[in-house]
Amino acid sequence: MIVEEARSLGRKVIRAMKGDDRDPRDAPMPPGDPVFGHARLMRNDPLHHFTRWAVDYQGAVSLRVPGARFMLVTAPEGVKHVLQTHAKKYSKQTRGYEKMRLFLGNGLVTSEGEFWKRQRRIAAPAFHRQRIEGFAQTMVRATEDMLARWSQHEAEALDADREMMTLTMRIASETLLGKDLSGEADVVGDAISFLTLNTNDRITRLVDVPLAWPTPENRRYLHAVKTVDDVLVSLLAERRRSTGEHHDLLAMLMEAKDEETGESMTDAQLRDEAITIFSAGHETTSNALAWTFLLLAKHPEVAARLYDEVTRVLGDRAPTLADLPALPFTKNVIQESMRLYPPAWVIGRRAEEEDEVCGYRVPVGTQVLVSPWATHRDPRHWEDPEAFDPDRFTPARSEGRAAFAYFPFGGGPRICIGNTFAMMEAQLILAAISRRYRLELCPGARVEPERGITLRPGPTLPMRLRRREIRTPSAGQA
């Protein structure tokens, strides 16, 4: 009896993994392993397979892993449906967010429901455009300090990815925490890098060892969390004791009150928001800039146009916030870089209600994935999608583009609260660096996408500095 029941269960599992139990209303299912379904494909090379499935199946596919039903949605109208139009039907109760909560806690990225709404209301004023613009001088000053250091090492190769990480970490720490953490950048940066990469490993494993088990990996993970926590919690305590006036994001968050309830954030909530904003605020911009310099090194004709614009607008001075409207190509370069290499390359949701997307049913409990990487490379929405072409983002060529054909910051009510901060920061940094240097990829360097929670160039990005002549535009050029 027991043996027969076990055999019956086994047959059901095999049928499920092969897709024999599928409903005619389900999205098409690509070929997969008869036992593990698409788990290995999604773990080993999701970027390739997501892109191929987007093209081959035109919008949505059903995917299977043991014990779970997945759906990959790549059509812009489907992405809009999940992230915006029917966002209330989809939660963040996914395996991915469960693993991210292990170190991010319950901040804006990972929280849900009424708690998230309250936190968002409290945090929103701190990210108002006028307040964010006040950080432009900090961004430029930190970049100029980095360039002064570079000038002493021009004959040496540098890891451009690490340089951008150190720079954006300093900016995030000064603007968020009101304290320069450059001296701790290596330790804290390495801890965050490990956490983002290891979290992705935990998400894609069929079985993940609980953190309570003292394996070497778990001990390293917990040490990395403690490393970041020690810095942030001590700063929170220091700030509570401080009587001086502060103008950073942390001060804004500490002073902010929910306009509906009058409540402010507790220390635990502040910790979760601080680590979320600090981690995301430097990691994503750092990755976007690193990919941008790699793309410019591989496309000198695009780089030449960028240098011409920067020289014409800035001459021999550093950029300011007022210069950004006069640097449209610089912004287009960053947008195109994030199209090809979106820092958030996949976004997950869980269907909490029966739904239909792109004409296919979505049963309750389905893990729905949307992938900026795949949608941004779909030839139905992007001509020659693998090419690096910043002019895609000129007003003329952007007109008529489908909403959610491009969504590097997500979209809908859960769109990244720091998107304005990130774009301003990236544009100022790119302009400041390009005014003085062009970066060349070292011969023989092999750089591939390294998948963590974010997408970074790895294992390193070795580049050499080439000083550019700084000249002041003539009266006729100004």
C-alpha positions as CSV (number, residue, x, y, z in Angstrom):
1,M,0.0,0.0,0.0
2,I,2.7,2.5,1.0
3,V,4.9,1.4,-1.8
4,E,2.1,1.9,-4.3
5,E,1.3,5.4,-2.9
6,A,5.0,6.3,-3.2
7,R,5.0,5.1,-6.8
8,S,1.8,7.1,-7.6
9,L,3.3,10.2,-6.0
10,G,6.5,9.7,-8.0
11,R,4.5,9.4,-11.3
12,K,2.6,12.6,-10.4
13,V,5.9,14.4,-9.8
14,I,7.4,13.2,-13.1
15,R,4.2,14.2,-15.0
16,A,4.3,17.6,-13.4
17,M,8.0,18.1,-14.2
18,K,7.4,17.0,-17.8
19,G,4.4,19.3,-18.1
20,D,1.9,16.5,-18.7
21,D,-0.5,18.0,-16.1
22,R,-0.7,21.3,-17.9
23,D,-3.9,23.3,-18.6
24,P,-4.5,24.4,-22.2
25,R,-4.7,28.0,-20.9
26,D,-1.1,27.8,-19.6
27,A,1.7,29.7,-21.3
28,P,3.9,27.5,-23.5
29,M,6.7,25.6,-21.8
30,P,10.2,25.3,-23.2
31,P,11.9,21.9,-23.2
32,G,13.4,21.0,-19.8
33,D,14.9,18.2,-17.8
34,P,12.3,15.5,-17.0
35,V,13.1,15.6,-13.3
36,F,14.5,19.0,-12.5
37,G,12.5,20.9,-15.1
38,H,14.1,24.3,-15.8
39,A,15.9,24.6,-12.5
40,R,19.4,23.9,-13.9
41,L,18.9,26.2,-16.9
42,M,17.7,29.0,-14.6
43,R,20.6,28.4,-12.3
44,N,23.5,27.9,-14.7
45,D,22.8,30.5,-17.5
46,P,19.5,32.4,-17.0
47,L,20.6,35.4,-19.0
48,H,21.0,33.3,-22.2
49,H,17.8,31.3,-21.6
50,F,15.6,34.2,-20.6
51,T,16.7,36.1,-23.8
52,R,16.1,33.0,-26.0
53,W,12.7,32.3,-24.4
54,A,11.6,35.9,-24.8
55,V,12.3,35.6,-28.6
56,D,11.1,32.1,-29.2
57,Y,7.8,32.3,-27.2
58,Q,7.0,36.0,-27.6
59,G,5.9,37.2,-24.3
60,A,5.4,34.5,-21.6
61,V,6.5,31.0,-20.8
62,S,5.7,28.5,-18.1
63,L,8.7,27.1,-16.2
64,R,9.0,24.2,-13.7
65,V,11.3,23.6,-10.8
66,P,10.7,20.9,-8.2
67,G,7.9,22.0,-5.9
68,A,7.2,25.3,-7.6
69,R,5.5,26.8,-10.7
70,F,7.1,29.7,-12.4
71,M,6.1,32.0,-15.2
72,L,8.5,34.3,-17.1
73,V,6.8,37.4,-18.5
74,T,8.8,39.4,-21.0
75,A,6.2,41.2,-23.1
76,P,6.0,44.9,-22.1
77,E,2.2,44.7,-21.7
78,G,2.7,41.7,-19.4
79,V,5.3,43.4,-17.4
80,K,3.1,46.4,-17.0
81,H,0.2,44.1,-15.9
82,V,2.3,42.5,-13.1
83,L,4.2,45.6,-11.9
84,Q,1.6,48.3,-12.4
85,T,-1.9,47.7,-13.6
86,H,-2.6,44.7,-11.3
87,A,0.2,45.1,-8.9
88,K,-2.1,44.4,-5.9
89,K,-2.5,40.8,-7.1
90,Y,1.2,40.1,-6.8
91,S,3.2,40.0,-3.6
92,K,6.9,39.8,-2.8
93,Q,6.4,36.5,-0.9
94,T,8.9,34.8,-3.2
95,R,12.0,32.7,-2.5
96,G,14.2,35.6,-3.8
97,Y,12.8,38.2,-1.3
98,E,12.9,35.6,1.5
99,K,16.6,35.3,1.0
100,M,17.1,39.0,0.6
101,R,15.4,39.6,3.9
102,L,18.2,37.6,5.6
103,F,20.4,40.7,5.4
104,L,18.2,43.6,4.2
105,G,15.5,43.0,6.9
106,N,12.1,44.5,6.2
107,G,13.1,47.7,4.3
108,L,11.4,49.3,1.3
109,V,12.7,46.7,-1.1
110,T,11.4,43.7,0.8
111,S,8.5,44.9,2.9
112,E,4.8,44.4,2.0
113,G,1.3,45.6,2.4
114,E,0.3,48.3,4.9
115,F,3.7,48.3,6.5
116,W,5.4,49.0,3.2
117,K,2.9,51.8,2.4
118,R,3.6,53.5,5.8
119,Q,7.4,53.2,5.3
120,R,7.1,54.6,1.8
121,R,5.0,57.5,3.0
122,I,7.6,58.3,5.6
123,A,10.6,58.0,3.3
124,A,9.1,59.7,0.2
125,P,9.9,63.3,1.4
126,A,13.5,62.4,1.8
127,F,13.7,61.5,-1.8
128,H,12.0,64.5,-3.2
129,R,13.8,65.9,-6.2
130,Q,14.7,69.2,-4.6
131,R,16.3,67.4,-1.6
132,I,18.1,64.9,-3.8
133,E,19.5,67.8,-5.9
134,G,21.2,69.1,-2.8
135,F,23.5,66.2,-2.9
136,A,25.0,67.0,-6.3
137,Q,28.0,68.9,-4.9
138,T,28.9,65.9,-2.7
139,M,28.8,63.6,-5.7
140,V,31.1,65.8,-7.7
141,R,33.5,66.5,-4.8
142,A,33.9,62.8,-4.1
143,T,34.5,62.1,-7.8
144,E,37.1,64.9,-8.1
145,D,38.9,63.5,-5.0
146,M,39.1,60.1,-6.8
147,L,40.4,61.7,-9.9
148,A,43.1,63.5,-7.9
149,R,44.2,60.1,-6.6
150,W,44.1,58.6,-10.1
151,S,46.5,61.3,-11.3
152,Q,49.1,59.8,-9.0
153,H,48.7,56.3,-10.5
154,E,48.2,56.9,-14.3
155,A,50.8,54.3,-15.3
156,E,49.0,51.5,-13.4
157,A,46.0,49.4,-14.3
158,L,43.0,49.7,-12.0
159,D,39.9,47.7,-11.4
160,A,37.3,50.1,-12.7
161,D,34.5,48.1,-11.0
162,R,36.1,48.4,-7.6
163,E,36.9,52.0,-8.2
164,M,33.2,52.7,-8.9
165,M,32.2,50.7,-5.9
166,T,34.5,52.7,-3.6
167,L,33.3,56.0,-5.1
168,T,29.6,55.3,-4.9
169,M,30.0,53.9,-1.4
170,R,31.6,57.1,-0.3
171,I,28.7,59.1,-1.9
172,A,26.1,56.8,-0.4
173,S,27.7,57.0,3.1
174,E,28.0,60.8,3.0
175,T,24.6,61.6,1.6
176,L,22.8,58.9,3.6
177,L,24.7,58.7,6.8
178,G,26.6,62.1,6.9
179,K,29.9,60.2,7.3
180,D,32.6,59.3,4.9
181,L,33.2,55.6,5.1
182,S,36.0,55.5,2.5
183,G,38.4,54.1,5.1
184,E,36.1,51.1,5.6
185,A,35.1,50.8,1.9
186,D,37.2,47.6,1.3
187,V,35.8,45.8,4.3
188,V,32.2,46.9,3.9
189,G,32.2,46.8,0.1
190,D,33.6,43.2,0.1
191,A,30.9,42.2,2.7
192,I,28.1,43.6,0.5
193,S,29.5,42.1,-2.7
194,F,29.6,38.7,-1.0
195,L,26.1,39.1,0.3
196,T,24.6,40.0,-3.1
197,L,26.4,37.2,-4.9
198,N,25.7,34.6,-2.2
199,T,22.1,35.6,-1.9
200,N,21.6,34.8,-5.6
201,D,23.2,31.4,-5.0
202,R,20.8,30.7,-2.2
203,I,17.8,31.8,-4.3
204,T,18.7,29.4,-7.2
205,R,19.6,26.3,-5.2
206,L,17.1,23.5,-5.0
207,V,18.0,23.1,-1.3
208,D,19.5,25.8,0.8
209,V,21.2,25.0,4.1
210,P,19.5,27.0,6.9
211,L,21.7,29.8,8.3
212,A,21.4,28.2,11.8
213,W,23.7,25.4,10.6
214,P,27.3,26.5,11.2
215,T,28.7,25.6,7.8
216,P,31.8,27.7,6.5
217,E,29.6,29.5,4.0
218,N,26.9,30.3,6.6
219,R,29.6,31.6,9.0
220,R,31.0,33.8,6.3
221,Y,27.5,35.1,5.5
222,L,26.7,35.9,9.1
223,H,30.1,37.6,9.5
224,A,29.4,39.7,6.4
225,V,26.0,40.8,7.8
226,K,27.6,41.7,11.1
227,T,30.2,43.7,9.3
228,V,27.6,45.9,7.7
229,D,25.4,46.0,10.8
230,D,28.2,47.1,13.0
231,V,28.8,50.1,10.9
232,L,25.2,51.2,10.5
233,V,24.0,50.4,13.9
234,S,26.8,52.3,15.6
235,L,26.1,55.3,13.3
236,L,22.4,55.2,14.3
237,A,23.4,55.2,17.9
238,E,25.8,58.0,17.4
239,R,23.2,60.0,15.6
240,R,20.6,59.5,18.4
241,R,23.2,61.0,20.8
242,S,24.0,63.9,18.5
243,T,22.5,67.3,19.1
244,G,23.9,68.9,16.0
245,E,22.0,69.6,12.8
246,H,22.3,67.2,9.9
247,H,21.2,67.3,6.3
248,D,21.7,63.8,5.1
249,L,19.0,61.2,4.2
250,L,19.3,59.5,7.6
251,A,18.4,62.8,9.3
252,M,15.5,63.1,7.0
253,L,14.3,59.6,7.7
254,M,14.7,60.1,11.4
255,E,12.8,63.3,11.4
256,A,10.1,62.2,9.0
257,K,6.6,61.3,10.4
258,D,3.8,59.4,8.8
259,E,1.4,62.2,7.7
260,E,-1.6,59.9,8.5
261,T,-0.5,58.5,11.9
262,G,2.2,61.0,13.1
263,E,4.5,58.0,13.8
264,S,8.2,58.0,13.0
265,M,10.5,55.0,12.4
266,T,11.9,52.9,15.2
267,D,15.6,52.1,15.3
268,A,14.9,48.6,13.9
269,Q,13.0,50.1,10.9
270,L,15.8,52.7,10.5
271,R,18.4,50.0,10.4
272,D,16.5,48.1,7.7
273,E,15.9,51.2,5.6
274,A,19.5,52.4,6.1
275,I,21.0,49.1,5.0
276,T,18.6,48.8,2.1
277,I,19.3,52.3,0.8
278,F,23.0,52.1,1.5
279,S,23.4,48.7,-0.2
280,A,21.2,49.5,-3.2
281,G,22.3,53.1,-3.4
282,H,25.9,52.3,-4.1
283,E,25.7,48.8,-5.7
284,T,23.4,49.5,-8.5
285,T,25.0,52.8,-9.6
286,S,28.5,51.3,-9.3
287,N,27.5,48.4,-11.6
288,A,25.8,50.7,-14.1
289,L,29.0,52.9,-14.3
290,A,31.3,49.9,-14.6
291,W,29.4,48.5,-17.5
292,T,29.3,52.0,-19.1
293,F,33.1,52.3,-19.0
294,L,33.4,48.8,-20.5
295,L,31.0,49.6,-23.3
296,L,32.7,52.9,-24.1
297,A,36.1,51.2,-24.2
298,K,34.6,48.7,-26.8
299,H,32.9,51.5,-28.8
300,P,35.4,54.3,-29.3
301,E,33.1,56.1,-31.8
302,V,30.4,56.5,-29.0
303,A,33.1,57.5,-26.6
304,A,34.3,60.2,-28.9
305,R,30.9,61.8,-29.1
306,L,30.6,61.7,-25.3
307,Y,34.0,63.4,-24.9
308,D,33.0,66.1,-27.5
309,E,29.8,66.9,-25.5
310,V,31.6,67.0,-22.1
311,T,34.4,69.2,-23.5
312,R,32.0,71.5,-25.2
313,V,29.8,72.0,-22.1
314,L,32.4,71.8,-19.3
315,G,35.7,72.8,-20.7
316,D,38.2,72.7,-17.9
317,R,35.8,72.7,-14.9
318,A,33.9,70.0,-13.0
319,P,30.2,69.5,-13.8
320,T,27.4,70.9,-11.7
321,L,23.8,70.1,-11.4
322,A,23.0,73.0,-13.7
323,D,25.0,71.3,-16.5
324,L,22.9,68.2,-16.7
325,P,20.3,69.5,-19.2
326,A,23.1,70.4,-21.5
327,L,24.5,66.8,-21.4
328,P,21.8,64.8,-23.0
329,F,24.2,62.4,-24.8
330,T,25.9,61.6,-21.5
331,K,22.5,60.7,-20.1
332,N,21.7,58.6,-23.2
333,V,24.9,56.7,-22.8
334,I,23.9,55.7,-19.2
335,Q,20.4,54.7,-20.2
336,E,21.7,52.6,-23.1
337,S,24.2,50.9,-20.7
338,M,21.4,50.1,-18.3
339,R,19.4,48.7,-21.2
340,L,22.1,46.2,-22.1
341,Y,23.2,45.6,-18.5
342,P,20.4,46.4,-16.1
343,P,21.6,46.3,-12.5
344,A,18.3,44.6,-11.5
345,W,18.3,41.9,-14.1
346,V,15.3,40.0,-12.8
347,I,12.3,40.9,-10.6
348,G,10.1,38.3,-8.8
349,R,6.5,38.4,-7.7
350,R,4.0,35.8,-6.3
351,A,0.4,35.6,-7.6
352,E,-1.9,35.9,-4.7
353,E,-5.1,35.7,-6.9
354,E,-6.0,33.8,-10.0
355,D,-5.1,36.0,-12.9
356,E,-4.4,36.1,-16.7
357,V,-1.3,37.7,-18.3
358,C,-0.7,37.9,-22.0
359,G,-3.7,35.7,-22.5
360,Y,-2.4,32.9,-20.3
361,R,-3.7,31.8,-16.9
362,V,-1.7,32.5,-13.7
363,P,-2.7,30.2,-10.9
364,V,-2.5,31.3,-7.3
365,G,1.0,30.7,-5.9
366,T,2.8,31.1,-9.3
367,Q,6.2,32.7,-9.0
368,V,6.1,35.3,-11.7
369,L,9.5,36.6,-13.0
370,V,9.9,39.7,-15.2
371,S,13.4,40.3,-16.6
372,P,14.7,43.7,-17.7
373,W,17.6,41.9,-19.2
374,A,15.4,39.8,-21.5
375,T,12.8,42.5,-22.4
376,H,15.6,45.1,-23.1
377,R,17.0,42.6,-25.7
378,D,13.8,41.7,-27.5
379,P,14.1,42.5,-31.2
380,R,10.3,43.2,-31.4
381,H,10.9,46.3,-29.3
382,W,14.5,47.2,-30.0
383,E,16.2,47.3,-33.4
384,D,19.5,45.5,-33.4
385,P,19.1,44.9,-29.6
386,E,22.7,43.7,-28.9
387,A,24.2,46.9,-30.3
388,F,25.4,49.8,-28.1
389,D,23.4,52.7,-29.5
390,P,22.7,55.6,-27.1
391,D,20.7,57.4,-29.8
392,R,17.9,55.0,-29.0
393,F,17.0,57.4,-26.2
394,T,16.7,60.6,-28.2
395,P,13.2,62.0,-28.1
396,A,12.6,61.2,-31.7
397,R,13.5,57.5,-31.4
398,S,11.9,57.1,-28.0
399,E,8.5,58.3,-29.3
400,G,6.0,55.5,-29.5
401,R,8.1,53.0,-27.5
402,A,5.9,50.7,-25.5
403,A,5.7,51.4,-21.8
404,F,7.8,48.8,-19.9
405,A,9.9,48.0,-22.9
406,Y,12.5,49.7,-20.7
407,F,12.3,49.4,-16.9
408,P,15.8,49.4,-15.3
409,F,14.3,50.7,-12.1
410,G,11.2,48.5,-12.0
411,G,7.9,50.2,-12.3
412,G,4.5,50.8,-10.9
413,P,4.0,51.6,-7.2
414,R,7.1,49.7,-6.3
415,I,9.4,51.6,-8.6
416,C,12.8,52.3,-7.1
417,I,12.5,55.3,-4.8
418,G,16.1,56.2,-5.5
419,N,15.9,56.3,-9.3
420,T,16.3,60.1,-9.5
421,F,19.3,60.0,-7.1
422,A,20.9,57.2,-9.1
423,M,20.5,58.9,-12.6
424,M,21.8,62.3,-11.3
425,E,24.8,60.6,-9.6
426,A,25.7,58.5,-12.7
427,Q,25.4,61.4,-15.1
428,L,27.6,63.7,-12.9
429,I,30.2,61.0,-12.3
430,L,30.4,60.0,-16.0
431,A,30.8,63.6,-17.1
432,A,33.5,64.3,-14.4
433,I,35.6,61.3,-15.3
434,S,35.2,61.7,-19.1
435,R,36.3,65.3,-18.9
436,R,39.8,64.1,-17.8
437,Y,40.2,60.4,-18.8
438,R,39.3,57.7,-21.2
439,L,39.5,54.2,-19.8
440,E,40.9,51.4,-22.0
441,L,40.3,47.7,-21.3
442,C,43.5,45.9,-20.5
443,P,44.6,43.5,-23.3
444,G,43.5,39.9,-22.7
445,A,40.9,40.9,-20.0
446,R,37.9,38.6,-20.0
447,V,34.8,40.3,-18.5
448,E,31.5,38.5,-18.1
449,P,28.2,39.3,-16.3
450,E,28.4,38.1,-12.7
451,R,24.9,37.4,-11.4
452,G,24.1,38.5,-7.8
453,I,21.0,40.3,-6.8
454,T,22.5,42.8,-9.2
455,L,24.5,42.3,-12.4
456,R,28.1,43.3,-12.2
457,P,31.1,42.8,-14.6
458,G,33.4,40.1,-13.2
459,P,35.6,38.8,-11.9
460,T,37.3,42.2,-12.3
461,L,37.3,45.1,-14.8
462,P,41.0,45.9,-15.4
463,M,41.4,49.2,-17.2
464,R,44.2,51.7,-17.9
465,L,43.8,55.5,-17.7
466,R,44.5,57.7,-20.7
467,R,44.5,61.4,-19.9
468,R,42.5,63.6,-22.1
469,E,43.6,67.1,-23.0
470,I,41.3,69.6,-21.2
471,R,40.5,72.6,-23.3
472,T,38.2,75.5,-22.9
473,P,35.6,75.9,-25.7
474,S,36.1,78.9,-27.9
475,A,33.5,81.7,-28.0
476,G,32.1,80.2,-31.2
477,Q,31.7,76.7,-29.5
478,A,30.1,77.9,-26.3
